[in-house]
Amino acid sequence: MSKALGLMSGGLDSTLAAMTLMRQGVEVTGISFVTPFFNAEKARQAAQLIGFELIIEDISDIHLHMVKTPRYGYGRNMNPCIDCHALMFRLAGERMQQGGYDFLFSGEVLGQRPMSQNANALRSVANLSSYAERVLRPLSAKLLPETPMEREGLVDREQLLDIQGRSRKRQQALAKEWGYHNYPPSAGGCLLTEEGFSNQLRDLLEHDPTATVNDVELLKAGRQFRLTETVKLILGRNQADNDRLQALAKPEHSKLRCKDFSGPLGLVSGPADSAALSTAAAIVASYGKGKEENSVAVLCLTDAGEEVLLVKPLPREQSQLYILC
């Protein structure tokens, strides 16, 4: 019995790719990578429903490095899909060699995405990964050149598929035929494809090319305000955001909160001078219960200690001038 290691997002395509191989007796293991931009929850659910082993690996640091300087550039937003897929195949290839698997596979479909899943892009992904001869795309295999795995008899080409294009009707029909009903919707999953998040990430990397995974996580923890070229304010939208900001706060951050009124937690990153801190405090006050007051006391907690800033809440329309959309 041959053994295959597959890139698993948990979406319909990657799950059907696994099922295509399992139905011809291939022993399938999935691998799902975790970064600040996507997680393994769908893959975990698919593994439980279909019944295959799943490896989950956090690749946040190496993935962020790739996102900053992708060889093949970005898609419509900040999504470097070709470089991302190649990186995942490369890392999976290392696992393949260590674990004694025979080949790699994915749920990529020829022509489904015009920029990242055309024939040239699929070839580039495989070549860039350094494991071009061990990559199989079961859903479109009959439309692609025969692979060594097929010639070696590790898989039966006749039982592979010839799906292409953007329509999901073939996949949906197969899912119904094969009894796989509770699959997730195809849209979403990667924050790098979302316009709003991409705008915020682009701003972060333009102003701080050395940004860390923690800085990226902060993009998901509240409203983002660009105060100066080097200073940002992140403002919690709810209690969950406030808790997340507390957890992500580093010694170099300043934490702001209204002293006498309920309201959000603000986190200031970057070398903030007194003017930037006063602006940040005024924005924090404008989102609190004291937003109509003439003067609000805002606690500012830094690594050096605590001080109280007396500020007039900034009118909401002025606060909006700083916000990143």
Secondary structure, DSSP 8 states (H G I E B T S, - for coil): --EEEEE--SSHHHHHHHHHHHTTT-EEEEEEEEBTTB-SHHHHHHHHHHT-EEEEEE-HHHHHHHHHS-TT---SSS--HHHHHHHHHHHHHHHHHHHT-SEEE----BTSSTTTSSHHHHHHHHHHHT-GGGEE-TTTGGGS---HHHHTTSS-GGGS---BSS--HHHHHHHHHTT------SS---GGG-HHHHHHHHHHHHH-TT--HHHHHHTTSSEEEE-SSS-EEEE-SSHHHHHHHHHH--TT-EEEEESSS----EEEES---HHHHHHHHHHHHHTSTTTTSS-EEEEEEETTEEEEEEE----HHHHTTTB--
